Amino acid sequence: MAAGALWKRETPAAVVSEEIIKLPAFAKINLGLKVLGRRADGYHEIRTVFQTISLHDGLTFEAKGDGSLELACTDPSIPTDESNLVIRAAVALRERYGASRGARVTLEKNVPAGGGLGGGSSDAAVTLLTLSYLWNLKTDTRELSELGARLGADVPFFLAGGTALGTGTGTDIEPLGDSPKRHLVVVTPAVHVSTADAYKALGAPALTKDDALVNLSVSRTEADFRDSLCDVMSNDFEAVVVRLHPEIGRARDALSGAGAECAALSGSGSSVYGVFESELEAGRAAAALGEAEASWRVSACATLTRAEYVAALGAPAVILRPGRGA
């Protein structure tokens, strides 16, 4: 999608045939993100509330009997070799279950890469689901989540969808009641944020085991929603990331100036999002920002409930339904 272009807000429906499946891979935002400290293994303990949004990539899967794995992408800047999470997910799934079939995957890339929106992780999660279905593998949500966590910290969330609490390194997922349905504008400036640099600038202290246990118990009482997303929007990375990359702060302020009730950073950036009262207001703001800032990726979208998320994933989502290891 070209810089400044707007992504349609409609939630797509799955297209399924016997051997070809076309599905959306939805992005996420972080409604709140706390970095609790650095763990003994070098990773960081976090507490975050994930939320799926209607901005999405498109993935088309075609089963192949010759065992080959192929990936094509509409964005020439996206690698299509084994560094891509789609291929890595397919390889991991085949190794885990001893599958012999292959697949050709076409990725229509709309979610900005490296923007803190989880696009690559969502692509990986949808790949795990869809190839499990196409290859007729006996699996469940727990097994796929364990496999997904090795691919990326956000992957297990996309095997839940909707609104969910993420703890540990973000891979421990607890589904929450749906957040209030709201309309959003997501802006991704043309800057790259190094997650490692963001953590370094944050300077989180080392955690003890007791610290982690206390913080985990507190997290379950702090993830309640009232009437507004603005009540929970807070991101520990925001101040340091804006200091490192002032353009992100300018994008956040532009959202507020365009009428957002509140605006915040997603993940460690570079995307920021604003909450708007109506679809009409979000659309107008997105159009104005996209016209004024040609180097920004601007998307008008909305939050998705878990039911909407699962429905959009069609037949492969049978694995995510109750009684299948969730």
ZADO-1210 file (C-alpha; in nm, 4 decimals, padded with zeros to 6 digits):
<atoms>
<atom x="00.0000" y="00.0000" z="00.0000" code="MET" pos="1"/>
<atom x="00.1456" y="00.3370" z="-00.0954" code="ALA" pos="2"/>
<atom x="00.2473" y="00.5926" z="00.1632" code="ALA" pos="3"/>
<atom x="-00.0473" y="00.7994" z="00.2773" code="GLY" pos="4"/>
<atom x="-00.3021" y="00.5522" z="00.1398" code="ALA" pos="5"/>
<atom x="-00.6076" y="00.4559" z="00.3402" code="LEU" pos="6"/>
<atom x="-00.7004" y="00.0955" z="00.4200" code="TRP" pos="7"/>
<atom x="-01.0688" y="00.0071" z="00.4075" code="LYS" pos="8"/>
<atom x="-01.2343" y="-00.0647" z="00.7391" code="ARG" pos="9"/>
<atom x="-01.4562" y="-00.3546" z="00.6304" code="GLU" pos="10"/>
<atom x="-01.3914" y="-00.6867" z="00.8024" code="THR" pos="11"/>
<atom x="-01.3152" y="-00.9382" z="00.5245" code="PRO" pos="12"/>
<atom x="-01.4719" y="-01.2800" z="00.5002" code="ALA" pos="13"/>
<atom x="-01.2712" y="-01.5974" z="00.4564" code="ALA" pos="14"/>
<atom x="-01.2682" y="-01.7552" z="00.1116" code="VAL" pos="15"/>
<atom x="-01.2326" y="-02.1318" z="00.1284" code="VAL" pos="16"/>
<atom x="-01.2180" y="-02.4012" z="-00.1389" code="SER" pos="17"/>
<atom x="-01.0935" y="-02.7574" z="-00.1133" code="GLU" pos="18"/>
<atom x="-00.7271" y="-02.6757" z="-00.1750" code="GLU" pos="19"/>
<atom x="-00.7084" y="-02.2922" z="-00.1780" code="ILE" pos="20"/>
<atom x="-00.7845" y="-02.0692" z="00.1198" code="ILE" pos="21"/>
<atom x="-00.7728" y="-01.6888" z="00.1329" code="LYS" pos="22"/>
<atom x="-00.7753" y="-01.5284" z="00.4786" code="LEU" pos="23"/>
<atom x="-00.7063" y="-01.1951" z="00.6478" code="PRO" pos="24"/>
<atom x="-00.4216" y="-01.1586" z="00.8973" code="ALA" pos="25"/>
<atom x="-00.5277" y="-00.8783" z="01.1304" code="PHE" pos="26"/>
<atom x="-00.2973" y="-00.6299" z="01.3014" code="ALA" pos="27"/>
<atom x="-00.2972" y="-00.5470" z="01.6727" code="LYS" pos="28"/>
<atom x="-00.2431" y="-00.2477" z="01.8942" code="ILE" pos="29"/>
<atom x="-00.1343" y="-00.2397" z="02.2568" code="ASN" pos="30"/>
<atom x="-00.3925" y="-00.0639" z="02.4720" code="LEU" pos="31"/>
<atom x="-00.1485" y="-00.0576" z="02.7616" code="GLY" pos="32"/>
<atom x="00.2085" y="-00.1786" z="02.8007" code="LEU" pos="33"/>
<atom x="00.4167" y="-00.1981" z="03.1191" code="LYS" pos="34"/>
<atom x="00.7758" y="-00.3195" z="03.1260" code="VAL" pos="35"/>
<atom x="00.8159" y="-00.4786" z="03.4674" code="LEU" pos="36"/>
<atom x="01.1868" y="-00.5535" z="03.4484" code="GLY" pos="37"/>
<atom x="01.4659" y="-00.7588" z="03.3000" code="ARG" pos="38"/>
<atom x="01.4558" y="-01.1343" z="03.3566" code="ARG" pos="39"/>
<atom x="01.7491" y="-01.3598" z="03.4364" code="ALA" pos="40"/>
<atom x="01.7358" y="-01.5000" z="03.0803" code="ASP" pos="41"/>
<atom x="01.7930" y="-01.1526" z="02.9340" code="GLY" pos="42"/>
<atom x="01.4335" y="-01.1066" z="02.8129" code="TYR" pos="43"/>
<atom x="01.1954" y="-00.8567" z="02.9710" code="HIS" pos="44"/>
<atom x="00.8846" y="-00.9275" z="03.1732" code="GLU" pos="45"/>
<atom x="00.5940" y="-00.7221" z="03.0428" code="ILE" pos="46"/>
<atom x="00.2237" y="-00.6709" z="03.1039" code="ARG" pos="47"/>
<atom x="00.0180" y="-00.5600" z="02.8075" code="THR" pos="48"/>
<atom x="-00.3365" y="-00.5563" z="02.6777" code="VAL" pos="49"/>
<atom x="-00.3488" y="-00.6654" z="02.3141" code="PHE" pos="50"/>
<atom x="-00.6339" y="-00.5654" z="02.0841" code="GLN" pos="51"/>
<atom x="-00.6973" y="-00.6869" z="01.7298" code="THR" pos="52"/>
<atom x="-00.7936" y="-00.4240" z="01.4731" code="ILE" pos="53"/>
<atom x="-00.9442" y="-00.4459" z="01.1259" code="SER" pos="54"/>
<atom x="-00.6272" y="-00.3375" z="00.9403" code="LEU" pos="55"/>
<atom x="-00.4988" y="-00.6585" z="00.7825" code="HIS" pos="56"/>
<atom x="-00.2715" y="-00.8394" z="00.5414" code="ASP" pos="57"/>
<atom x="-00.4203" y="-01.0917" z="00.3009" code="GLY" pos="58"/>
<atom x="-00.2876" y="-01.4481" z="00.2720" code="LEU" pos="59"/>
<atom x="-00.3758" y="-01.7007" z="00.0030" code="THR" pos="60"/>
<atom x="-00.2741" y="-02.0623" z="00.0651" code="PHE" pos="61"/>
<atom x="-00.2639" y="-02.3361" z="-00.1960" code="GLU" pos="62"/>
<atom x="-00.1729" y="-02.6868" z="-00.0851" code="ALA" pos="63"/>
<atom x="00.0995" y="-02.8611" z="-00.2876" code="LYS" pos="64"/>
<atom x="00.1625" y="-03.2323" z="-00.2966" code="GLY" pos="65"/>
<atom x="00.5317" y="-03.2116" z="-00.3879" code="ASP" pos="66"/>
<atom x="00.6431" y="-03.0898" z="-00.0431" code="GLY" pos="67"/>
<atom x="00.7765" y="-02.7545" z="-00.1639" code="SER" pos="68"/>
<atom x="00.7134" y="-02.4285" z="00.0252" code="LEU" pos="69"/>
<atom x="00.6823" y="-02.1097" z="-00.1798" code="GLU" pos="70"/>
<atom x="00.6055" y="-01.7518" z="-00.0762" code="LEU" pos="71"/>
<atom x="00.5252" y="-01.4563" z="-00.3019" code="ALA" pos="72"/>
<atom x="00.4592" y="-01.1054" z="-00.1712" code="CYS" pos="73"/>
<atom x="00.3050" y="-00.7930" z="-00.3228" code="THR" pos="74"/>
<atom x="00.5622" y="-00.5764" z="-00.1407" code="ASP" pos="75"/>
<atom x="00.9057" y="-00.6239" z="-00.2990" code="PRO" pos="76"/>
<atom x="01.0781" y="-00.4983" z="00.0176" code="SER" pos="77"/>
<atom x="00.9501" y="-00.7987" z="00.2157" code="ILE" pos="78"/>
<atom x="01.1787" y="-01.1054" z="00.2017" code="PRO" pos="79"/>
<atom x="01.0218" y="-01.4270" z="00.0796" code="THR" pos="80"/>
<atom x="01.2947" y="-01.6649" z="00.1949" code="ASP" pos="81"/>
<atom x="01.3328" y="-01.8498" z="00.5260" code="GLU" pos="82"/>
<atom x="01.3737" y="-01.5193" z="00.7123" code="SER" pos="83"/>
<atom x="01.0006" y="-01.4539" z="00.6604" code="ASN" pos="84"/>
<atom x="00.7783" y="-01.5694" z="00.9470" code="LEU" pos="85"/>
<atom x="00.5334" y="-01.7293" z="00.7034" code="VAL" pos="86"/>
<atom x="00.7974" y="-01.9720" z="00.5767" code="ILE" pos="87"/>
<atom x="00.9390" y="-02.0211" z="00.9261" code="ARG" pos="88"/>
<atom x="00.5919" y="-02.1064" z="01.0574" code="ALA" pos="89"/>
<atom x="00.5322" y="-02.3551" z="00.7764" code="ALA" pos="90"/>
<atom x="00.8693" y="-02.5230" z="00.8331" code="VAL" pos="91"/>
<atom x="00.8155" y="-02.5399" z="01.2110" code="ALA" pos="92"/>
<atom x="00.4693" y="-02.6904" z="01.1648" code="LEU" pos="93"/>
<atom x="00.5939" y="-02.9513" z="00.9213" code="ARG" pos="94"/>
<atom x="00.8831" y="-03.0496" z="01.1482" code="GLU" pos="95"/>
<atom x="00.6622" y="-03.0657" z="01.4580" code="ARG" pos="96"/>
<atom x="00.3978" y="-03.2917" z="01.3000" code="TYR" pos="97"/>
<atom x="00.6004" y="-03.4740" z="01.0374" code="GLY" pos="98"/>
<atom x="00.3890" y="-03.3368" z="00.7533" code="ALA" pos="99"/>
<atom x="00.5037" y="-03.4091" z="00.3991" code="SER" pos="100"/>
<atom x="00.2821" y="-03.1778" z="00.1961" code="ARG" pos="101"/>
<atom x="00.3851" y="-02.8320" z="00.0817" code="GLY" pos="102"/>
<atom x="00.2152" y="-02.5018" z="00.0066" code="ALA" pos="103"/>
<atom x="00.2295" y="-02.1938" z="-00.2071" code="ARG" pos="104"/>
<atom x="00.1468" y="-01.8772" z="-00.0126" code="VAL" pos="105"/>
<atom x="00.0771" y="-01.5316" z="-00.1551" code="THR" pos="106"/>
<atom x="00.1048" y="-01.2432" z="00.0911" code="LEU" pos="107"/>
<atom x="-00.0753" y="-00.9164" z="00.0177" code="GLU" pos="108"/>
<atom x="00.1150" y="-00.6881" z="00.2539" code="LYS" pos="109"/>
<atom x="-00.0846" y="-00.3978" z="00.3971" code="ASN" pos="110"/>
<atom x="00.0226" y="-00.3835" z="00.7638" code="VAL" pos="111"/>
<atom x="00.3413" y="-00.1728" z="00.7877" code="PRO" pos="112"/>
<atom x="00.6411" y="-00.3929" z="00.8677" code="ALA" pos="113"/>
<atom x="00.8262" y="-00.3102" z="01.1873" code="GLY" pos="114"/>
<atom x="00.5561" y="-00.0717" z="01.3046" code="GLY" pos="115"/>
<atom x="00.4618" y="-00.2358" z="01.6350" code="GLY" pos="116"/>
<atom x="00.1385" y="-00.3713" z="01.4844" code="LEU" pos="117"/>
<atom x="00.2321" y="-00.7405" z="01.4836" code="GLY" pos="118"/>
<atom x="00.1860" y="-00.7925" z="01.1103" code="GLY" pos="119"/>
<atom x="00.4543" y="-01.0589" z="01.0741" code="GLY" pos="120"/>
<atom x="00.3356" y="-01.2414" z="01.3849" code="SER" pos="121"/>
<atom x="-00.0233" y="-01.2341" z="01.2615" code="SER" pos="122"/>
<atom x="00.0880" y="-01.3749" z="00.9253" code="ASP" pos="123"/>
<atom x="00.2689" y="-01.6545" z="01.1119" code="ALA" pos="124"/>
<atom x="-00.0332" y="-01.7368" z="01.3295" code="ALA" pos="125"/>
<atom x="-00.2670" y="-01.7526" z="01.0299" code="VAL" pos="126"/>
<atom x="-00.0121" y="-01.9733" z="00.8527" code="THR" pos="127"/>
<atom x="-00.0052" y="-02.2144" z="01.1479" code="LEU" pos="128"/>
<atom x="-00.3855" y="-02.2302" z="01.1520" code="LEU" pos="129"/>
<atom x="-00.4410" y="-02.2603" z="00.7796" code="THR" pos="130"/>
<atom x="-00.1730" y="-02.5156" z="00.7024" code="LEU" pos="131"/>
<atom x="-00.2878" y="-02.7259" z="00.9990" code="SER" pos="132"/>
<atom x="-00.6300" y="-02.7262" z="00.8328" code="TYR" pos="133"/>
<atom x="-00.5067" y="-02.7848" z="00.4762" code="LEU" pos="134"/>
<atom x="-00.2649" y="-03.0567" z="00.5826" code="TRP" pos="135"/>
<atom x="-00.5281" y="-03.2176" z="00.8089" code="ASN" pos="136"/>
<atom x="-00.3047" y="-03.2129" z="01.1171" code="LEU" pos="137"/>
<atom x="-00.4302" y="-03.3149" z="01.4596" code="LYS" pos="138"/>
<atom x="-00.3447" y="-03.0149" z="01.6783" code="THR" pos="139"/>
<atom x="-00.5021" y="-02.7614" z="01.9108" code="ASP" pos="140"/>
<atom x="-00.4603" y="-02.4040" z="02.0332" code="THR" pos="141"/>
<atom x="-00.2183" y="-02.4955" z="02.3123" code="ARG" pos="142"/>
<atom x="00.0187" y="-02.6819" z="02.0821" code="GLU" pos="143"/>
<atom x="00.0090" y="-02.4114" z="01.8158" code="LEU" pos="144"/>
<atom x="00.0659" y="-02.1411" z="02.0780" code="SER" pos="145"/>
<atom x="00.3733" y="-02.3219" z="02.2077" code="GLU" pos="146"/>
<atom x="00.5031" y="-02.3507" z="01.8526" code="LEU" pos="147"/>
<atom x="00.4155" y="-01.9887" z="01.7781" code="GLY" pos="148"/>
<atom x="00.5944" y="-01.8564" z="02.0879" code="ALA" pos="149"/>
<atom x="00.9204" y="-01.9865" z="01.9434" code="ARG" pos="150"/>
<atom x="00.8593" y="-01.7834" z="01.6285" code="LEU" pos="151"/>
<atom x="00.7727" y="-01.4531" z="01.7942" code="GLY" pos="152"/>
<atom x="00.6361" y="-01.3151" z="02.1202" code="ALA" pos="153"/>
<atom x="00.3143" y="-01.1826" z="01.9604" code="ASP" pos="154"/>
<atom x="00.2210" y="-01.5010" z="01.7718" code="VAL" pos="155"/>
<atom x="00.0260" y="-01.6687" z="02.0578" code="PRO" pos="156"/>
<atom x="-00.1987" y="-01.3628" z="02.0877" code="PHE" pos="157"/>
<atom x="-00.3086" y="-01.4021" z="01.7265" code="PHE" pos="158"/>
<atom x="-00.4268" y="-01.7512" z="01.8146" code="LEU" pos="159"/>
<atom x="-00.6740" y="-01.5852" z="02.0532" code="ALA" pos="160"/>
<atom x="-00.7687" y="-01.2478" z="01.9036" code="GLY" pos="161"/>
<atom x="-01.0062" y="-00.9858" z="02.0393" code="GLY" pos="162"/>
<atom x="-00.8852" y="-00.8309" z="02.3645" code="THR" pos="163"/>
<atom x="-00.6342" y="-01.0244" z="02.5739" code="ALA" pos="164"/>
<atom x="-00.3864" y="-00.9793" z="02.8542" code="LEU" pos="165"/>
<atom x="-00.0274" y="-01.0687" z="02.7686" code="GLY" pos="166"/>
<atom x="00.2236" y="-01.1422" z="03.0449" code="THR" pos="167"/>
<atom x="00.5689" y="-01.2982" z="03.0742" code="GLY" pos="168"/>
<atom x="00.7484" y="-01.1964" z="02.7560" code="THR" pos="169"/>
<atom x="00.4040" y="-01.1403" z="02.6028" code="GLY" pos="170"/>
<atom x="00.3490" y="-01.5057" z="02.5137" code="THR" pos="171"/>
<atom x="00.1282" y="-01.5928" z="02.8123" code="ASP" pos="172"/>
<atom x="-00.2197" y="-01.4986" z="02.6897" code="ILE" pos="173"/>
<atom x="-00.5377" y="-01.4604" z="02.8942" code="GLU" pos="174"/>
<atom x="-00.8488" y="-01.3659" z="02.6920" code="PRO" pos="175"/>
<atom x="-01.0420" y="-01.0715" z="02.8357" code="LEU" pos="176"/>
<atom x="-01.3916" y="-00.9403" z="02.7774" code="GLY" pos="177"/>
<atom x="-01.4126" y="-00.7365" z="02.4595" code="ASP" pos="178"/>
<atom x="-01.2978" y="-00.3782" z="02.4905" code="SER" pos="179"/>
<atom x="-01.5428" y="-00.1047" z="02.3876" code="PRO" pos="180"/>
<atom x="-01.5896" y="-00.0999" z="02.0091" code="LYS" pos="181"/>
<atom x="-01.4054" y="00.2067" z="01.8815" code="ARG" pos="182"/>
<atom x="-01.2898" y="00.3628" z="01.5574" code="HIS" pos="183"/>
<atom x="-00.9210" y="00.4279" z="01.5095" code="LEU" pos="184"/>
<atom x="-00.6656" y="00.5946" z="01.2883" code="VAL" pos="185"/>
<atom x="-00.3238" y="00.4266" z="01.2809" code="VAL" pos="186"/>
<atom x="-00.0235" y="00.6302" z="01.1631" code="VAL" pos="187"/>
<atom x="00.3177" y="00.4786" z="01.0878" code="THR" pos="188"/>
<atom x="00.5884" y="00.7405" z="01.0226" code="PRO" pos="189"/>
<atom x="00.8802" y="00.6532" z="00.7965" code="ALA" pos="190"/>
<atom x="01.1200" y="00.5788" z="01.0819" code="VAL" pos="191"/>
<atom x="01.2606" y="00.2506" z="01.2131" code="HIS" pos="192"/>
<atom x="01.2531" y="00.1811" z="01.5854" code="VAL" pos="193"/>
<atom x="01.4998" y="-00.0745" z="01.7211" code="SER" pos="194"/>
<atom x="01.3240" y="-00.2668" z="01.9977" code="THR" pos="195"/>
<atom x="01.6640" y="-00.3414" z="02.1541" code="ALA" pos="196"/>
<atom x="01.7471" y="00.0312" z="02.1613" code="ASP" pos="197"/>
<atom x="01.4053" y="00.1090" z="02.3097" code="ALA" pos="198"/>
<atom x="01.4598" y="-00.1392" z="02.5937" code="TYR" pos="199"/>
<atom x="01.8107" y="-00.0049" z="02.6487" code="LYS" pos="200"/>
<atom x="01.6837" y="00.3524" z="02.6702" code="ALA" pos="201"/>
<atom x="01.4104" y="00.2434" z="02.9094" code="LEU" pos="202"/>
<atom x="01.6674" y="00.0953" z="03.1472" code="GLY" pos="203"/>
<atom x="01.4321" y="-00.1496" z="03.3169" code="ALA" pos="204"/>
<atom x="01.5719" y="-00.2970" z="03.6409" code="PRO" pos="205"/>
<atom x="01.6482" y="-00.6642" z="03.6900" code="ALA" pos="206"/>
<atom x="01.3574" y="-00.8661" z="03.8247" code="LEU" pos="207"/>
<atom x="01.3636" y="-01.1096" z="04.1122" code="THR" pos="208"/>
<atom x="01.1322" y="-01.4107" z="04.1052" code="LYS" pos="209"/>
<atom x="00.9166" y="-01.2536" z="04.3761" code="ASP" pos="210"/>
<atom x="00.8842" y="-00.9334" z="04.1726" code="ASP" pos="211"/>
<atom x="00.7470" y="-01.1288" z="03.8766" code="ALA" pos="212"/>
<atom x="00.4899" y="-01.3133" z="04.0870" code="LEU" pos="213"/>
<atom x="00.3619" y="-00.9951" z="04.2514" code="VAL" pos="214"/>
<atom x="00.3359" y="-00.8105" z="03.9197" code="ASN" pos="215"/>
<atom x="00.1535" y="-01.1008" z="03.7561" code="LEU" pos="216"/>
<atom x="-00.1142" y="-01.1048" z="04.0238" code="SER" pos="217"/>
<atom x="-00.1609" y="-00.7274" z="04.0015" code="VAL" pos="218"/>
<atom x="-00.1957" y="-00.7467" z="03.6234" code="SER" pos="219"/>
<atom x="-00.5176" y="-00.9452" z="03.6460" code="ARG" pos="220"/>
<atom x="-00.6887" y="-00.6689" z="03.8421" code="THR" pos="221"/>
<atom x="-00.5678" y="-00.3835" z="03.6220" code="GLU" pos="222"/>
<atom x="-00.6951" y="-00.5097" z="03.2860" code="ALA" pos="223"/>
<atom x="-01.0594" y="-00.4114" z="03.3434" code="ASP" pos="224"/>
<atom x="-01.2252" y="-00.1758" z="03.0962" code="PHE" pos="225"/>
<atom x="-01.4705" y="00.0989" z="03.1692" code="ARG" pos="226"/>
<atom x="-01.6377" y="00.2924" z="02.8905" code="ASP" pos="227"/>
<atom x="-01.3289" y="00.4198" z="02.7109" code="SER" pos="228"/>
<atom x="-01.0052" y="00.2830" z="02.5709" code="LEU" pos="229"/>
<atom x="-00.8464" y="00.6062" z="02.6904" code="CYS" pos="230"/>
<atom x="-00.8764" y="00.4815" z="03.0508" code="ASP" pos="231"/>
<atom x="-00.6169" y="00.2076" z="02.9891" code="VAL" pos="232"/>
<atom x="-00.3929" y="00.3543" z="02.7180" code="MET" pos="233"/>
<atom x="-00.0444" y="00.3890" z="02.8647" code="SER" pos="234"/>
<atom x="00.2831" y="00.2674" z="02.7160" code="ASN" pos="235"/>
<atom x="00.6140" y="00.2667" z="02.9022" code="ASP" pos="236"/>
<atom x="00.8027" y="00.2891" z="02.5723" code="PHE" pos="237"/>
<atom x="00.6313" y="00.6054" z="02.4537" code="GLU" pos="238"/>
<atom x="00.8458" y="00.8691" z="02.6248" code="ALA" pos="239"/>
<atom x="01.1785" y="00.7083" z="02.5340" code="VAL" pos="240"/>
<atom x="01.0763" y="00.6240" z="02.1763" code="VAL" pos="241"/>
<atom x="00.9517" y="00.9777" z="02.1131" code="VAL" pos="242"/>
<atom x="01.2793" y="01.1095" z="02.2513" code="ARG" pos="243"/>
<atom x="01.4739" y="00.8797" z="02.0163" code="LEU" pos="244"/>
<atom x="01.2463" y="00.9533" z="01.7194" code="HIS" pos="245"/>
<atom x="01.0701" y="01.2934" z="01.7426" code="PRO" pos="246"/>
<atom x="00.8760" y="01.2200" z="01.4213" code="GLU" pos="247"/>
<atom x="00.6721" y="00.9640" z="01.6161" code="ILE" pos="248"/>
<atom x="00.5793" y="01.2297" z="01.8696" code="GLY" pos="249"/>
<atom x="00.4792" y="01.4584" z="01.5842" code="ARG" pos="250"/>
<atom x="00.2524" y="01.1861" z="01.4431" code="ALA" pos="251"/>
<atom x="00.0931" y="01.1289" z="01.7848" code="ARG" pos="252"/>
<atom x="00.0320" y="01.5024" z="01.8259" code="ASP" pos="253"/>
<atom x="-00.1096" y="01.5232" z="01.4732" code="ALA" pos="254"/>
<atom x="-00.3688" y="01.2606" z="01.5655" code="LEU" pos="255"/>
<atom x="-00.4719" y="01.4665" z="01.8666" code="SER" pos="256"/>
<atom x="-00.4875" y="01.7755" z="01.6479" code="GLY" pos="257"/>
<atom x="-00.7091" y="01.5865" z="01.4014" code="ALA" pos="258"/>
<atom x="-00.9666" y="01.5223" z="01.6741" code="GLY" pos="259"/>
<atom x="-00.8577" y="01.1990" z="01.8436" code="ALA" pos="260"/>
<atom x="-00.9924" y="01.1590" z="02.1962" code="GLU" pos="261"/>
<atom x="-00.6517" y="01.0162" z="02.2883" code="CYS" pos="262"/>
<atom x="-00.3475" y="00.8833" z="02.1063" code="ALA" pos="263"/>
<atom x="-00.0715" y="00.6399" z="02.2026" code="ALA" pos="264"/>
<atom x="00.2215" y="00.4339" z="02.0788" code="LEU" pos="265"/>
<atom x="00.1661" y="00.0679" z="01.9848" code="SER" pos="266"/>
<atom x="00.4298" y="-00.1759" z="02.1096" code="GLY" pos="267"/>
<atom x="00.7744" y="-00.0193" z="02.0849" code="SER" pos="268"/>
<atom x="00.6650" y="00.1696" z="01.7732" code="GLY" pos="269"/>
<atom x="00.6870" y="00.3169" z="01.5235" code="SER" pos="270"/>
<atom x="00.3073" y="00.3214" z="01.4829" code="SER" pos="271"/>
<atom x="00.0793" y="00.5422" z="01.6884" code="VAL" pos="272"/>
<atom x="-00.2991" y="00.5255" z="01.6966" code="TYR" pos="273"/>
<atom x="-00.5783" y="00.7644" z="01.7828" code="GLY" pos="274"/>
<atom x="-00.9255" y="00.6833" z="01.9150" code="VAL" pos="275"/>
<atom x="-01.2174" y="00.8610" z="01.7457" code="PHE" pos="276"/>
<atom x="-01.5822" y="00.8957" z="01.8368" code="GLU" pos="277"/>
<atom x="-01.7200" y="00.7697" z="01.5048" code="SER" pos="278"/>
<atom x="-01.6261" y="00.6005" z="01.1801" code="GLU" pos="279"/>
<atom x="-01.6972" y="00.9246" z="00.9963" code="LEU" pos="280"/>
<atom x="-01.4595" y="01.1251" z="01.2163" code="GLU" pos="281"/>
<atom x="-01.1876" y="00.8621" z="01.1843" code="ALA" pos="282"/>
<atom x="-01.2258" y="00.8578" z="00.8067" code="GLY" pos="283"/>
<atom x="-01.2028" y="01.2346" z="00.7811" code="ARG" pos="284"/>
<atom x="-00.8953" y="01.2486" z="01.0036" code="ALA" pos="285"/>
<atom x="-00.7230" y="00.9690" z="00.8104" code="ALA" pos="286"/>
<atom x="-00.7914" y="01.1429" z="00.4790" code="ALA" pos="287"/>
<atom x="-00.6561" y="01.4744" z="00.6069" code="ALA" pos="288"/>
<atom x="-00.3422" y="01.3212" z="00.7602" code="LEU" pos="289"/>
<atom x="-00.2752" y="01.1045" z="00.4549" code="GLY" pos="290"/>
<atom x="-00.2968" y="01.4102" z="00.2288" code="GLU" pos="291"/>
<atom x="-00.0808" y="01.6292" z="00.4540" code="ALA" pos="292"/>
<atom x="00.1951" y="01.3741" z="00.5221" code="GLU" pos="293"/>
<atom x="00.2904" y="01.1755" z="00.2121" code="ALA" pos="294"/>
<atom x="00.5629" y="00.9784" z="00.3956" code="SER" pos="295"/>
<atom x="00.3261" y="00.8461" z="00.6644" code="TRP" pos="296"/>
<atom x="00.1235" y="00.5258" z="00.6323" code="ARG" pos="297"/>
<atom x="-00.2282" y="00.6182" z="00.7448" code="VAL" pos="298"/>
<atom x="-00.5065" y="00.3655" z="00.8068" code="SER" pos="299"/>
<atom x="-00.8628" y="00.4161" z="00.9260" code="ALA" pos="300"/>
<atom x="-00.9805" y="00.1009" z="01.1016" code="CYS" pos="301"/>
<atom x="-01.1688" y="-00.0276" z="01.4061" code="ALA" pos="302"/>
<atom x="-01.1309" y="-00.2671" z="01.6954" code="THR" pos="303"/>
<atom x="-01.2471" y="-00.6270" z="01.6469" code="LEU" pos="304"/>
<atom x="-01.4258" y="-00.8432" z="01.8996" code="THR" pos="305"/>
<atom x="-01.3039" y="-01.1995" z="01.9475" code="ARG" pos="306"/>
<atom x="-01.6166" y="-01.3321" z="01.7758" code="ALA" pos="307"/>
<atom x="-01.5534" y="-01.1101" z="01.4727" code="GLU" pos="308"/>
<atom x="-01.1904" y="-01.2194" z="01.4640" code="TYR" pos="309"/>
<atom x="-01.2678" y="-01.5912" z="01.4748" code="VAL" pos="310"/>
<atom x="-01.5513" y="-01.5593" z="01.2217" code="ALA" pos="311"/>
<atom x="-01.3234" y="-01.3840" z="00.9722" code="ALA" pos="312"/>
<atom x="-01.0751" y="-01.6730" z="00.9886" code="LEU" pos="313"/>
<atom x="-01.3370" y="-01.9139" z="00.8588" code="GLY" pos="314"/>
<atom x="-01.3030" y="-02.2919" z="00.8648" code="ALA" pos="315"/>
<atom x="-00.9396" y="-02.3054" z="00.9896" code="PRO" pos="316"/>
<atom x="-01.0527" y="-02.1259" z="01.3074" code="ALA" pos="317"/>
<atom x="-01.2250" y="-02.4441" z="01.4244" code="VAL" pos="318"/>
<atom x="-00.8966" y="-02.5088" z="01.6074" code="ILE" pos="319"/>
<atom x="-00.9508" y="-02.1925" z="01.8148" code="LEU" pos="320"/>
<atom x="-01.2997" y="-02.2812" z="01.9356" code="ARG" pos="321"/>
<atom x="-01.3703" y="-02.4076" z="02.2887" code="PRO" pos="322"/>
<atom x="-01.2903" y="-02.7711" z="02.3505" code="GLY" pos="323"/>
<atom x="-00.9938" y="-02.7729" z="02.1124" code="ARG" pos="324"/>
<atom x="-00.7177" y="-02.7192" z="02.3703" code="GLY" pos="325"/>
<atom x="-00.7616" y="-02.3453" z="02.4336" code="ALA" pos="326"/>
</atoms>
